Amino acid sequence: MHITNRLFLFSLALAMSTPLLAQHRADQQHLQDPNSFTLMVMGDPQGYTKYDINQPLFELSTAWLADNVDNLHIKAVLFTGDLVEQNENIVRNRSMLNQTSKQMWEWASHCLKRLDNKVPYMVAGGNHEYGYVRGDKGFTHYPEYITYERNSKTADHLVAAYPNRSGVASLENAAWTFKDNGRWGNLLIINFEWAPRDEVLAWAKKLCQSDKYKDYTVIVLTHTFLRENTNARTDNEHYKIESQNWGQQMWDKLIYPCSNIRLVISGHTGHPDKVAGSKQDFLNNTAYRCDKNSAGKEVHQMMWNIQCLGGGWEGNGGDGWIRILEFMPDGKTIKASTYSVLFGISPVTKHLAHQTDPCCQFDMVIDK
């Protein structure tokens, strides 16, 4: 064999046998402690799906998440709801969107495929996913696109579900368990439909207080809970949807009485600042408070929304911002940080990829 051919075959064999030689990343992210694990939070991505020019930013975000499952020990990705701008509409309004509802649902589903069979993900039902426009009726296309069967990782963690407002078995109301071999022990994550009905909260309360899960650390994922700026809980948002419970009712009926619910994550609220990307812009789209439950244990409550962070309501949909929750190996500390996959992907902009103001980078301590 000619020496040139031998060198070619050797090089080809070497390339095929070294899968660990990955793409050189401009801003590779790392855990603060190699023994930590993370939950990733995607704030409302409706601004990505409603314009075709914004849609690649949604896929960039889920592609980045899929690529970092092992690197950042991602146990799950949590979506705060509003995957689409309108649930059932065929009339495009260029002043606020250029996609029909079907186009938006299909793109959201396409982006979620990046996570399928790699990591479990939970999606809280948002008001824009119900009725014709936003929360005016109880029907939704959610169960048509977000199904149990599409992601093999769902089977590993889903332990319970409750039918939606149309009586359909759906992941809109679902409970998931995760085990940590370290000090965190067992986690139970429960996600809800938009403005959950009383029977949904009763179902979740029964789960939390059952002998099976009473010793789990419980995280609630819901769409509406805290308001921006004031950090007050939402209450009576005057939507037409039937059987409503808002942030304050969820606190009173479920979260306060259940001693093991220790973290609530939501989206929904927020508004843009006059200066896009300013410190006030982030303050307007985040919220946090901590209160004690009936057992005297602290419950951390965090709102994170991205839809206005890329230039307002009609901007790019969120600049690729993701909230990273790192669960430290001490079994009690959660470090929240805020990272933009859009800015981080280029050496030219990676210095903008970390938002370190107190509203975007903070610690939450779960008292035992």
C-alpha positions as CSV (number, residue, x, y, z in Angstrom):
1,M,0.0,0.0,0.0
2,H,1.3,3.5,-0.8
3,I,2.5,5.4,2.2
4,T,0.1,8.3,1.4
5,N,-2.9,5.9,1.6
6,R,-1.6,4.4,4.8
7,L,-1.4,7.9,6.4
8,F,-4.9,8.7,5.2
9,L,-6.4,5.4,6.6
10,F,-4.5,6.0,9.9
11,S,-5.8,9.5,10.2
12,L,-9.4,8.3,9.4
13,A,-9.2,5.6,12.0
14,L,-7.8,8.0,14.6
15,A,-10.6,10.5,13.9
16,M,-13.3,7.7,14.3
17,S,-11.8,6.4,17.5
18,T,-11.6,9.7,19.4
19,P,-15.2,10.8,20.0
20,L,-14.1,12.8,23.1
21,L,-12.5,15.5,20.9
22,A,-15.5,17.8,20.9
23,Q,-16.1,21.2,19.4
24,H,-14.0,23.9,20.8
25,R,-16.4,26.1,22.8
26,A,-15.9,29.8,23.2
27,D,-17.3,29.8,26.8
28,Q,-17.6,26.3,28.2
29,Q,-19.6,26.3,31.5
30,H,-18.6,24.3,34.5
31,L,-20.1,23.4,37.9
32,Q,-18.8,25.3,40.9
33,D,-18.4,21.8,42.5
34,P,-17.9,18.7,40.4
35,N,-20.1,16.8,42.8
36,S,-23.1,19.1,42.2
37,F,-26.1,18.5,39.9
38,T,-28.3,21.1,38.2
39,L,-31.8,21.9,37.2
40,M,-32.1,24.3,34.3
41,V,-35.0,26.8,34.0
42,M,-36.2,28.2,30.7
43,G,-38.4,31.2,31.2
44,D,-41.4,31.7,28.9
45,P,-40.1,31.1,25.3
46,Q,-43.2,32.4,23.5
47,G,-41.2,35.3,22.0
48,Y,-39.0,32.8,20.3
49,T,-41.8,30.9,18.6
50,K,-44.0,33.7,17.5
51,Y,-41.6,35.1,14.9
52,D,-39.8,32.9,12.4
53,I,-36.7,35.0,12.6
54,N,-36.5,34.4,16.4
55,Q,-37.1,30.7,16.3
56,P,-33.5,29.6,15.9
57,L,-32.7,31.1,19.3
58,F,-35.1,28.6,20.9
59,E,-33.4,25.7,19.2
60,L,-30.0,27.1,20.1
61,S,-31.1,27.1,23.8
62,T,-32.3,23.5,23.8
63,A,-29.3,22.3,21.7
64,W,-27.0,23.9,24.3
65,L,-28.9,22.2,27.1
66,A,-28.7,18.8,25.4
67,D,-25.0,19.3,24.8
68,N,-24.3,20.1,28.5
69,V,-26.4,17.3,30.1
70,D,-23.2,15.4,31.2
71,N,-21.0,18.4,31.6
72,L,-23.3,20.2,34.1
73,H,-24.9,17.0,35.5
74,I,-28.4,18.2,34.4
75,K,-31.1,16.2,36.0
76,A,-34.0,18.0,34.3
77,V,-35.0,21.1,32.3
78,L,-38.0,23.1,33.7
79,F,-40.1,25.3,31.4
80,T,-42.2,27.9,33.1
81,G,-44.9,27.8,30.4
82,D,-46.1,29.8,27.4
83,L,-44.3,27.8,24.7
84,V,-46.5,29.6,22.2
85,E,-48.0,33.1,21.9
86,Q,-51.5,31.8,21.0
87,N,-53.0,28.3,21.3
88,E,-55.6,28.3,18.5
89,N,-55.3,31.0,15.9
90,I,-54.9,31.0,12.2
91,V,-54.9,34.8,11.7
92,R,-51.4,36.3,11.7
93,N,-51.0,39.8,13.1
94,R,-47.7,41.2,11.9
95,S,-47.6,43.8,14.8
96,M,-47.2,40.9,17.3
97,L,-46.4,37.7,15.5
98,N,-46.0,36.1,12.0
99,Q,-46.8,32.5,12.8
100,T,-50.0,30.6,13.2
101,S,-50.6,28.6,16.4
102,K,-49.9,25.4,14.6
103,Q,-46.6,26.8,13.3
104,M,-45.7,27.9,16.9
105,W,-46.6,24.6,18.4
106,E,-44.7,22.6,15.8
107,W,-41.6,24.8,16.3
108,A,-41.7,24.4,20.1
109,S,-42.0,20.6,19.6
110,H,-39.1,20.6,17.2
111,C,-36.9,22.4,19.7
112,L,-37.9,20.0,22.5
113,K,-36.7,17.2,20.3
114,R,-33.2,18.3,21.1
115,L,-33.8,17.1,24.6
116,D,-35.8,13.9,23.8
117,N,-34.0,10.8,25.0
118,K,-31.3,12.9,26.6
119,V,-32.9,14.5,29.7
120,P,-36.4,14.7,31.2
121,Y,-38.2,18.0,30.9
122,M,-41.3,19.5,32.5
123,V,-43.5,22.2,31.0
124,A,-45.9,24.2,33.2
125,G,-49.1,25.1,31.3
126,G,-49.1,28.8,30.5
127,N,-52.1,31.1,29.9
128,H,-51.1,31.4,26.2
129,E,-51.4,27.7,25.7
130,Y,-55.1,27.7,26.6
131,G,-58.2,28.7,24.6
132,Y,-58.0,30.7,21.4
133,V,-55.7,33.5,22.4
134,R,-54.5,33.4,26.0
135,G,-56.4,31.7,28.8
136,D,-59.9,32.5,27.6
137,K,-61.0,28.8,27.5
138,G,-59.9,25.6,29.0
139,F,-58.8,23.6,26.0
140,T,-55.2,23.3,24.8
141,H,-53.0,21.6,22.2
142,Y,-50.4,20.8,24.9
143,P,-51.1,17.0,25.1
144,E,-50.8,16.7,21.3
145,Y,-47.2,17.9,21.3
146,I,-45.8,17.1,24.7
147,T,-46.4,13.4,25.2
148,Y,-45.2,10.7,27.5
149,E,-44.0,8.5,24.6
150,R,-41.7,11.0,22.8
151,N,-39.0,11.1,25.5
152,S,-37.6,7.8,26.9
153,K,-36.3,9.7,30.0
154,T,-39.9,10.5,31.0
155,A,-40.5,6.8,31.9
156,D,-37.6,6.9,34.3
157,H,-39.0,9.7,36.4
158,L,-42.7,10.3,35.9
159,V,-44.7,8.8,38.9
160,A,-48.1,10.4,38.7
161,A,-50.3,12.6,36.5
162,Y,-53.8,14.2,36.6
163,P,-56.2,14.8,33.7
164,N,-56.4,18.2,32.2
165,R,-59.5,20.5,32.0
166,S,-60.8,18.5,29.0
167,G,-60.4,15.2,30.9
168,V,-57.5,14.1,28.8
169,A,-54.5,12.3,30.3
170,S,-51.7,14.9,30.0
171,L,-48.3,16.0,31.4
172,E,-49.9,19.4,32.2
173,N,-50.3,18.1,35.8
174,A,-47.5,15.7,36.5
175,A,-45.2,14.5,39.3
176,W,-41.6,13.4,38.8
177,T,-39.0,11.9,41.2
178,F,-35.2,12.2,41.1
179,K,-32.7,10.5,43.3
180,D,-29.4,12.0,44.4
181,N,-26.8,9.6,45.9
182,G,-25.5,12.5,48.0
183,R,-27.0,14.5,50.7
184,W,-30.0,15.8,48.8
185,G,-31.7,12.4,48.8
186,N,-35.0,12.3,46.9
187,L,-36.6,15.1,45.0
188,L,-40.3,15.3,43.9
189,I,-41.1,17.9,41.2
190,I,-44.7,18.7,40.4
191,N,-45.8,20.8,37.5
192,F,-49.2,22.3,36.9
193,E,-51.7,23.4,34.3
194,W,-52.4,27.1,33.9
195,A,-54.2,28.5,37.0
196,P,-54.7,25.0,38.4
197,R,-58.1,23.8,39.5
198,D,-58.9,23.0,43.2
199,E,-58.9,19.2,42.4
200,V,-55.4,19.5,40.9
201,L,-54.1,21.2,44.1
202,A,-55.9,18.5,46.2
203,W,-54.2,15.8,44.1
204,A,-50.8,17.4,44.6
205,K,-51.3,17.9,48.3
206,K,-52.2,14.3,48.7
207,L,-49.0,13.3,47.0
208,C,-46.8,15.5,49.1
209,Q,-48.3,14.4,52.4
210,S,-48.4,10.7,51.5
211,D,-46.2,8.2,53.3
212,K,-44.4,7.6,50.0
213,Y,-43.3,11.2,49.4
214,K,-43.5,12.9,52.8
215,D,-39.7,12.8,53.2
216,Y,-39.0,14.0,49.7
217,T,-37.9,17.6,49.0
218,V,-40.6,19.0,46.8
219,I,-40.3,21.6,44.0
220,V,-43.4,23.1,42.5
221,L,-43.3,24.4,38.9
222,T,-46.2,26.6,37.9
223,H,-46.7,29.4,35.4
224,T,-48.1,32.2,37.6
225,F,-47.0,32.8,41.2
226,L,-44.9,36.0,41.8
227,R,-45.2,39.5,40.4
228,E,-42.1,41.4,39.2
229,N,-40.8,44.3,41.3
230,T,-43.1,43.9,44.3
231,N,-42.5,40.2,44.7
232,A,-46.1,39.9,45.7
233,R,-48.0,36.7,44.8
234,T,-50.4,36.9,41.9
235,D,-54.1,37.0,42.8
236,N,-57.2,37.2,40.5
237,E,-55.8,38.0,37.1
238,H,-59.3,38.3,35.6
239,Y,-58.9,35.6,33.0
240,K,-62.0,33.9,31.7
241,I,-60.8,30.4,32.2
242,E,-62.8,28.4,34.7
243,S,-61.7,27.1,38.2
244,Q,-58.8,29.4,38.8
245,N,-56.1,29.4,41.5
246,W,-53.4,32.0,41.4
247,G,-50.2,32.4,43.3
248,Q,-51.8,33.4,46.6
249,Q,-54.4,30.6,46.5
250,M,-51.7,28.0,45.6
251,W,-49.8,29.2,48.6
252,D,-52.8,29.0,50.9
253,K,-54.2,25.7,49.7
254,L,-51.1,23.7,48.9
255,I,-47.7,25.2,49.6
256,Y,-48.1,26.5,53.1
257,P,-49.7,23.4,54.5
258,C,-47.2,21.0,52.9
259,S,-44.0,20.9,55.0
260,N,-41.9,19.4,52.3
261,I,-42.5,21.9,49.5
262,R,-39.3,24.0,49.6
263,L,-39.0,25.7,46.3
264,V,-41.6,27.2,43.9
265,I,-40.5,28.2,40.3
266,S,-42.7,30.3,38.0
267,G,-42.6,32.7,35.0
268,H,-45.5,34.6,33.4
269,T,-45.0,38.2,34.8
270,G,-42.6,40.9,33.8
271,H,-42.3,43.8,31.4
272,P,-39.5,45.4,29.4
273,D,-37.5,48.4,30.5
274,K,-37.0,51.4,28.3
275,V,-33.3,50.5,27.9
276,A,-33.0,46.9,26.7
277,G,-30.5,44.8,28.6
278,S,-30.2,47.3,31.5
279,K,-30.1,46.2,35.2
280,Q,-33.7,47.4,35.5
281,D,-34.6,45.2,32.5
282,F,-33.6,42.1,34.5
283,L,-35.3,43.4,37.7
284,N,-38.5,43.8,35.7
285,N,-38.5,40.1,34.7
286,T,-37.4,38.4,37.9
287,A,-38.8,38.1,41.4
288,Y,-37.8,36.3,44.6
289,R,-39.2,35.9,48.1
290,C,-38.8,33.4,51.0
291,D,-41.5,32.6,53.5
292,K,-42.0,30.0,56.2
293,N,-44.6,27.2,55.8
294,S,-46.8,25.7,58.4
295,A,-43.9,23.7,59.8
296,G,-41.7,26.7,60.1
297,K,-39.5,25.7,57.1
298,E,-38.4,28.3,54.6
299,V,-40.0,28.1,51.1
300,H,-38.0,29.8,48.4
301,Q,-40.1,31.3,45.6
302,M,-38.5,32.4,42.3
303,M,-40.0,33.9,39.2
304,W,-37.9,33.9,36.0
305,N,-39.2,35.2,32.6
306,I,-37.1,35.9,29.5
307,Q,-39.6,36.9,26.8
308,C,-38.8,40.7,27.2
309,L,-35.1,40.4,27.7
310,G,-34.2,40.4,24.0
311,G,-35.6,43.9,23.2
312,G,-39.1,44.0,24.7
313,W,-42.4,42.4,23.7
314,E,-41.5,42.4,20.0
315,G,-37.7,41.8,20.4
316,N,-35.9,38.6,19.7
317,G,-37.6,36.6,22.5
318,G,-35.0,36.4,25.2
319,D,-31.3,36.6,24.2
320,G,-30.8,33.0,25.0
321,W,-30.9,33.5,28.8
322,I,-31.2,30.4,31.0
323,R,-31.4,30.2,34.8
324,I,-29.0,27.6,36.2
325,L,-29.8,26.1,39.6
326,E,-26.8,24.2,41.0
327,F,-27.6,21.9,43.9
328,M,-24.4,21.8,46.0
329,P,-23.2,18.6,47.5
330,D,-23.8,19.9,51.1
331,G,-27.5,19.0,50.5
332,K,-28.9,22.4,51.4
333,T,-27.5,25.1,49.1
334,I,-28.9,26.0,45.7
335,K,-26.8,28.4,43.7
336,A,-28.8,30.3,41.1
337,S,-26.9,31.9,38.1
338,T,-28.0,33.4,34.8
339,Y,-26.3,32.6,31.5
340,S,-26.9,33.5,27.9
341,V,-26.2,30.7,25.4
342,L,-26.5,33.3,22.6
343,F,-23.8,35.6,24.0
344,G,-21.6,32.7,25.2
345,I,-21.3,31.1,21.8
346,S,-19.0,33.8,20.4
347,P,-15.6,35.0,21.8
348,V,-16.7,38.5,20.7
349,T,-19.7,38.5,23.1
350,K,-18.9,36.0,25.8
351,H,-18.1,38.8,28.3
352,L,-21.8,39.6,28.2
353,A,-23.0,36.0,28.8
354,H,-23.2,36.2,32.6
355,Q,-25.7,38.3,34.5
356,T,-24.3,38.8,38.0
357,D,-26.6,41.3,39.5
358,P,-28.2,40.1,42.8
359,C,-31.5,39.4,41.1
360,C,-29.8,37.0,38.7
361,Q,-27.1,35.4,40.9
362,F,-27.9,34.4,44.5
363,D,-28.0,31.4,46.9
364,M,-31.0,29.7,48.3
365,V,-30.5,27.5,51.5
366,I,-32.9,24.7,52.2
367,D,-33.1,24.4,56.0
368,K,-33.5,20.8,57.1
